[in-house]
Every structure is written in C-alpha cells, then in structure tokens.
Amino acid sequence: MSLSFKDQMTQSVPNYVNGTTRFQKINSLLLANEPWQKEAFEKLRDLLKNMREITASDIDLGSASSIHHVWYRVFGTKAPSLDVPQYSNDEITSMLLSIISEDQKEQLYKNRNLDFSLGIALEPGEDNSRFRGNIYYDTNHLVANFRRINQKVFKIETLGFPEPIIRRLNLRYEKSGLVLITGITGSGKSTTLDSIIDMCNNTNEAHMVIIGSPIEYIHKPNKCIIRHREVGEDVLSFQKGTIQALRQDPDIIVVGEMRDAETIATVLEVTDSGHKVYTTLHTSSAIDSVHRIIGEFPPAEQERIRNRLADTLKLAVSQKLVPNKEGKYTMAKEILSVNASVSAAIRNNNIGEIYQMITEGKSKGMMTLEQDLFNLYRKGSITKENALNYSNNRKRMLRFLGH
C-alpha cells in the first residue's frame, strides 16, 4: 500500500532537518510526484474558498504560533477557525510551495520573505479570484498571510466623495498633479485607488501604467490602455518603474506606495513634468502626509522638496475604516484639496495652518476626519464611542459631540 504524502514527508525528511533545507526537501518531493503537489494545492484552495464563503478579509496559517489552527479575519476580528482541519507544519509548507514558482522559492529562501499576487479559480469554470500573499519565516517554519482582493470595484460615487473632489480625481478635468491616498494598513487605500482607476478608465481615452507590489486587482481596459507592472516580476522597484514609465507615453501613473526618499523624489519629479500621478502613503492625516514627505529628506534638501510638493500636490485623502452599527465597516476620510493658500503654506513651511484651511474648505469639498466622523455619527452610521476612538484628535472630536 502506497504511503500518503504526509506519511512520505515524515519518512523522507528527518526531524533534525530544519529551516530552508527542510523546505527544499519537501519541494523536491512535490516536484517528483505531481499528485502530491495537486493535493497540497487543493488543500490551500479549499481554505481560500472558505475564506470567501465566510467573507473573511485575511487568512493566516502555519507554525506553532497559530496553535496549528487556520485563522481568519472577519469584519475586523481575527480568530482561529474550528470548521477547517488543523495541519502540520510540513503540510502548510507543501501548500505554500505548491503555488509559487521556482524563482519565487529562491527569493523566499534568500530573503526569508516573499510578497506576491495569486490568481486562482476557486470553483471550476470561474474567473480567477485574486489574493495578495505574503510567505515568511516564523521560528524556522514557513507561515503565510493571504488577503482577499475584491472581485468588483466600487464606483467612486459610492465612497462618499463630494462632487468637486470627484472632478479633481478625474483625468478629464485635471490632467496633471499628485494625488495622495493615505491611511494605515487595512484602511482601504487599495479599494479607493481602484475606484479612481476605474473611473478614469471609463471616462478617458488614455494610457495608464500601474506599478504595484504586488498587483492586486487587474483592471480590464475600457477607454484606457492599462499596463500592470508588478515589482519583482515586471519591474525591479517602484522607483525604477516610475522612471521607466516616462518612456512609455503615459497619461496616468499609479505608484502603489511611496516607501522611501528615492521613490518620493522620483514621483515628485515625474509629476512636475506634467503627468497625473496617484500614490499611497502610510499616514493618518493629510497634514501628516505633508510632514512625512518632507521629513524623508535631510534638512539641506527640505526646502527644495517643499517647493516641489507645493507645485505638484493637488489632493490628499486620508481614510480609516470604522466599525458601523451593522457590524461591518464605513469609510471615514479627511480631504485636503490644494489651492493657492495651501500651496503657499507648504512652500513657506506654515504647514500647521493647513488644518484650519481644511476645516473652512467645505465648499471646495474639503473636510477634516473629525468633521466626517461627526457626520457619520449624526446620520446614525457609527456610535459615539467609535467616533472618538477613530478620531485623530480626541479633544476636537469631543467638541463636535458637545462635550
């Protein structure tokens, strides 16, 4: 009687073999026996399928740190699932190795981490569902997180943006300039960015270059040519992809994230050359975004960066996903729409004045996060407690609430 893959792994890979060497031996077993590789792949597909069925945003698996359970995040709460099997570390390793290429495995072994995108049909005949994957080492075991990418794009009108802001986001009405979408991890930046891309795709004849790490949602061209360039697969870095885009005759460049000073400087330079550029930052407010960009540079360079930012920045949207009364999420946002006064404040290093300009800029579509949270509370969408907990300034929020 032939041994199962799990038993074969136990026999073929001694317990004293650990870490990368163990992963390589398991990979050799998979490559030598296609049914085992298929079995490992199907186990992972079942876990991802379950993820969709329970409307989970994330799944985590692997190592004793997870107490050998599979964990799902559903509407913000991450917990172990009692409805799916428990798997050994070797079984998890086989699942993860079954979905990545040999080149990706080499990157994983070298860097102890791998970011990638995954397209997989969860049911026969379906279009691929997409996931953002991260495989990494934990106590010398392979573990992973997968985030489910929405299969549909939200229309920009459903995200609560004022009409003047929607116009400024659209290439049809504003042909150049920098648009920042900011927020902490899991705040919906990618969802908002995809909605903006979709709007431009459906209303403009243009060429769009998207540089992502990884590429999440694949946009189908409508009126736009859309190029999807994944860092590590199609291009070496955000910075190189942005520079290369200049030679590709783009109207819009989407830079998935500005992670370092070199990328920020390149994005500002490309925007200054007359392109429309959308990008993201991990900041919690519009003013923090301005400070973050300038603060990435040494003091001797900050005046030059301030001047370039003052010339190029058009919009900064900072957002948070706030639990609502239905047990789901509602997006709250702060919007800075740059005018001559805001540009002057950035140029003259009077950034502290910008908050008041946002507060008084309702007619231009501007709002502070506290103003938007108060509106959501007044409409009955969120509780007073969450309005306070998700505000950037608790004292200001208390004043809105009448305390």
N, C-alpha and C positions, 0 to 999 in steps of 0.2 A: 504494500500500500504506500503510495507516494505521500511525502510529508507536505503539510500546508506551508505556505510562505512564512508564516510566523514561526513555526517549528524549525524550518530550514534556517532561518536567520539565527535562531537560538543555537543550533548546532554548528553553523558555519562561522559565526562571529563570537569568539570567546568573550566572556565578561570583562577580562582585563584589557581588552581593546576599547579605547575610548576616543571621544572627540572626533576630529576630522578623519582619522584613519578608520574609525568605525563607520562613519558616513560613507566613505569611499568604498568600503567592502560591501555595505548594503546596496550601494548604487551598482556595483558590479553584478550582484545577484539579480537586481531588477533588469539590467541590460541583457543578461543571459537568459532570462525567462520572461517572455512577453506576457503570458497570463498573469504572472505575479504583478507586473507593472500595471496591467489593466485593473487588477483587483485593488491595488493601492489607490489608483486614480479614481475609481468608482466610489471608494470609501470617502474620499475627500469631496467628491461631487455630491454625495448624499448629505454631507454636513453643510455644504453651501446651499443645497436645495432646501434643507430645513431652515437655514438662515432666512431665506426668502419667505418661507411659509409662516414664520413667526414674526416677520417684519423686523428682524434684527439689523442693526447698522454695522455691527462688528462681530467677529468671532476670534477667540484666542484658543490656542491649543499647544500642548507639549510641555514636558518636564514635570518634575515633582512639584514645582511652584504652582501648578494648576491643580494639584492633588489628583492628577490623572483624569480630570473631567474636561469636557469641552465647555467653554464659557461663551455666552452670547450677551451682547449689549442690546437691550430692547427699550426704546424710549428713555435712554439715559442711564438705565440701571444694568450693570454688568453682574451676571450671576452664573454659576455652573448649571448646566442642563442635566436633568435626571432622566430625560427622554431619549438620549442618544447613548451609544455604548461608550465605555471607557477604553482607552487604547494605551498600549505600552509605548515607551519612548521610541523603540525601533519601528513600531507601526507608524507612528507620527512621522518619523524620519522618512520612511518609504513613501508616505503620502506626499510629503513636500518635495521630495526628489523626483516624483513621478510627473510633476507639472512644470519643471524648469529645464532649460536646455543645458547641454554640457558646458557651454561658455558661461552660463549663469552660475552653474555649480562651482566653476573655478573662481568666479568673482566672490561667491559666498564663502568658500574656504579661505580665500585670501583676506577678505575684509571683515569676516565674521558677521556680515550683514548683507542683505540683498533687498532692494526696492524694485518692484516690477508690477506690471499690469497683467491681468489674467482675463481672457475671454473664454467662456465655457458654456456650452449648451446644457442647461440643467435637465431638459426633457428632450427626447428625440424629436427632431423637426423644428425645434425652437431656434430663434436667433440667439446668439451668444449673450449671456449675462456677463457683466463686467465687474471686476473686483480689483481693488488696489491691494497688493500683497507686500508684506514685509516679513522675511525669514531672518532669524538671528540666533545667536548662541546664548544659552542660559545654563549655567553650571555644566558646561561642556555637552549640552544637548541641543538639538535643533527645535526651535519653537517658532510660532508664527502668529501674525495678526492679518486678517483679511477684512477690508471694508467694502461693503456692497455699494456699487455705484448705481444711482437712479437710472432706470431704463428710459425714463422720459424726462424731458427738460421742462421746467416750469416757465410759463410765459412771464415776461418781465412785469406785465401789468398785475400779476397775482402776488408780487412780492412787496407791495405797498409803497413803491417809489412814487413821489409826486411827479406830475407830468413834466415840469421844467427839467427835472433830473433825468427822466427817460430820454428826453430830447438830447441832452448833453452826452448821454451814454451812446447815442446812435451816431454812427459814422455819417449818416445822411445829413445831419445838422451840424456836426462838428468834426472836421476832417483830421485834426491833429490834437496832440496833447496827451498827458499822462493821467490815467485813471487808476486809483488805488482801491483795492478791495481788501479790507483788513479784519483781523479777528484772531482769537485763539484757535488752537487745533479743535476741529469738530464744531466750528461756529457756522458752517455752511458757506464758506468762501467759494468753494468749487461750484456749488449749486448756483450761486449768484453769477459767477463768471460764465457758466454755461448758458444761463438765461440771456446774458448780454450778447454772447457769441451767436446764439440762436436768433436773437432779434436782428443783429447786423446781417446775418446770413440770409434772412428772409426779406430784407428791405434794401439791400445794397448790392450793386454789381462791383465786386472787389476781390482781392486776393488776401487771404488770411493765413498767417503762419502761427501755429500754436506750439510752444515749447513746454513740455511737461515732464515731471519726474514723480511718478510715471504719468503717461497719458491715461486719463480716466474715461471720460465719455467720448465716444467717436461721433463727431458731427457729420451728417450726410450733407454734401454740398447742395445748395439750392441756387441762390443767386451768386454765391461766392465760391471761388476755389478755396478749399480748406486743406492745408498741409498739417499733419500731426507728426511732430518730431519728439521722440522720447529720449530723454537724457540717458546715456549709457547704451542705447540701441541705435538711434539715428544721429545723435549728436553727442559730443563729449561733455558739454556743460551748458548751463543757462547762458553764461556769458558768451561762449563761442557760438551758440545757436542764435543769439541776438545779433551778434556781429555778422554772421553769415546771412541772416535774413535780409540785411540791407542789399545784398546782391541778388535777391530773389524777387525783386519788384513787388513788395507787399504794400497793401494799404493799411492793414491792421497787423500788429504783432502782439501775441499774448505770451507773456513770460510767467510761467506757473508760480514762481516765487523768487523774490529778491533776497538771497541768503547771505550775501557778503558785499563788501565795499566795491569790489571789481564789477559785480553784476549791476549794482545800483548805478555806478558811474557810467557803465555802458548803456543801461536803459535810459538814463537822462540824456546822454549824447544822441542816441537814436531818436528819442522823442524830439529833441531840439532840432533834428534835421528835417522835421515836418511830418512825422508818422504818428498814427494813433496807436498808443500802447496801453494795454491793460495788464496789471500785475497784482500780486498779493504780498502782504506783509503780516507777520505775527505781532500785531499791536492791538490795543484795546480801545483806542480812541483816535480821532483824526489828528489831534494835536500831538499825541504820542507818535504818530506816524511821521510827522514832520521832524520831530526831535530825533527819532530813530534814524532816519535817512541822513540827517546832518551829522549826528553823533557817530556814525560809522567811519567818519573820516578824521584824520589828525587835525588839530587846530589850524595849522597853516593852510589847509585846503578847504576849511568850512565856509569861508566867505564865497569862494567860487561855487561850491555846491549849493549854498543858499540862493545865489543869483540864478543858477541854472534851474533849480527847483521852482523858484518864483516865476520863471518864464514858462515852464512846461506843465506844472501841475494844474489840472482842470477840476478833478473831483477826487474826494477821499470819502469812502464809505466804510465805516467800522460797524461790525454787526455781532450780535450774540443770539444764540438760540435759547429762548426762555420757556420753561415748562408752563403749559397753559392749563386751564381748568378741565380740559378734555383728556388730560393725561398724555398729551403729545407736546409739540413744540410750536412756538410762534417766534418769528424773527423780529428782534428789536434792533434799531440801527441809529447811528449818528451819521449825518451827511454834511460834508463841507463842500460847497460849490464855490470855486475860486473866482473872485472878481478882483478889480484893481486894488481895493483896500486890503484884501487878504494877501495878494501878491506883494504889496508894499510892506505888510507886517512880516512876511517871510524874509524879504530882502533886507529889511532894517533890523532883523533879529528881535522883533517885538512879537514873538510867537504867542506869548501869554494873552495878547489882545484878541486872538482868533476865536476863543470860546464865546466871547460876547457877540462877535460878529455872527457866529452860528446861531446863537440864541435869538438874535434880531433878524435873521435871514429867512423867515418863513415864506415870504412872498417869492423868494428865489428857490424854494424847495429845500432849504436847509433845516436841520433840526439837531438838537443835542440828544444823546442817548436818554437822558433823564426826561426830556420832553416826550420822546416816543414811548418810553415805559409808562409815563403817566397817562398818555392817550390809550395805551393798551389796557391799563388798569381801569380807566374811566369807562371803556367800552365793555368791561366785564370779561376780557380775554384772559387776564392773569390776576393773581392775587396780589394784595398789598405787600405781603412778605417777599414774593419773588421780584416785585418791582424794586424793593430795597436791596435785595441780595444781588441782583444783577446790574445795579447802577454802578457807574464809575465814581460817583461822588455821593456818599450817603447823606451828607448834610443838605445838599441841593435837592436830593430826592425827597427828603423829609419835608422841605419847604413846599414842594409841589403837592405833597399829600396833606398839607395843612397842619404840620406838627412844629 
